[in-house]
Amino acid sequence: MEDKQGIQIGGSVGGAVTGGNIQGTSSSHVGGDVSFAINELPSSSEPDKPGIKELLIELEAAISADPNLSEDDKEDALKQVKELAEAATNPNDAEMKTKAKQANRMLERIMKSVPKATELLEFCNNLLPLITKAFGF
């Protein structure tokens, strides 16, 4: 097994260890999957300009930290961030562009449906156009 150092895993972990099995909330599992997918992307080649990886890291952190999102909304939103990260592995592919567009639309719907998440909504309104720019739309 290859030792991967420097991988950052985000999200919150909740639950207990029982008989060697880890039990926790589904959003912690999704958060780990999202972080893994994001960390598979290359870092920005320009230190002063964030690339898709850095933008998705910011988006993941904002979603995870927002107290106004329910656990279900967080899980749904993090799944869409994972979709964007997976699509970003080949952003010029038509199928990946479609995947990214769908994820972007879902994230916009989730953010708009949570009235108290105004700070997150504003953050996403600024960040999502930068992310989708990587896909050329």
Residue, then its C-alpha position, 0 to 999 in steps of 0.5 A: m500500500e502506498d503511503k500518501q503524505g500531505i493529504q488533507i481530509g475535511g469535514s466533521v467526524g462524529g460517532a463512536v468506534t464499536g468493535g473495530n468498526i467506525q460508525g458516524t454521520s453520513s456527512s463525515h463520510v461524504g466530507g472525506d470523499v470530497s476531500f479525497a476527490i479534491n486532493e486528486l486535482p493538481s494545485s494551481s500553477e500560479p501561487d497568487k491565483p487559486g485554481i479549481k482545487e483551491l476554489l473547491i477546498e474553499l467551497e467545501a470548507a464553507i459548506s461544512a462550516d455553515p451552521n444554517l445548513s441542515e445535515d441533509d443539505k450539507e451532505d447534498a451540497l458536499k456530494q455536488v462539490k465531489e461531482l465538481a472535483e471529479a469533473a475537474t479531472n477532465p474539464n474539456d470532456a463533454e460528459m464532464k462538462t455536463k456533470a459540472k453543470q448539473a452539480n453547479r445547478m444543484l448547488e445553486r438550488i441548495m443555497k437558495s433554498v436555505p434562507k438563513a445561509t445568506e453568508l454562504l449564498e453570497f460566498c457561493n455566488n462569488l465562488l461558483p462562477l470562478i469554478t465553472k469558468a474552469f469548465g468553459f461555461 
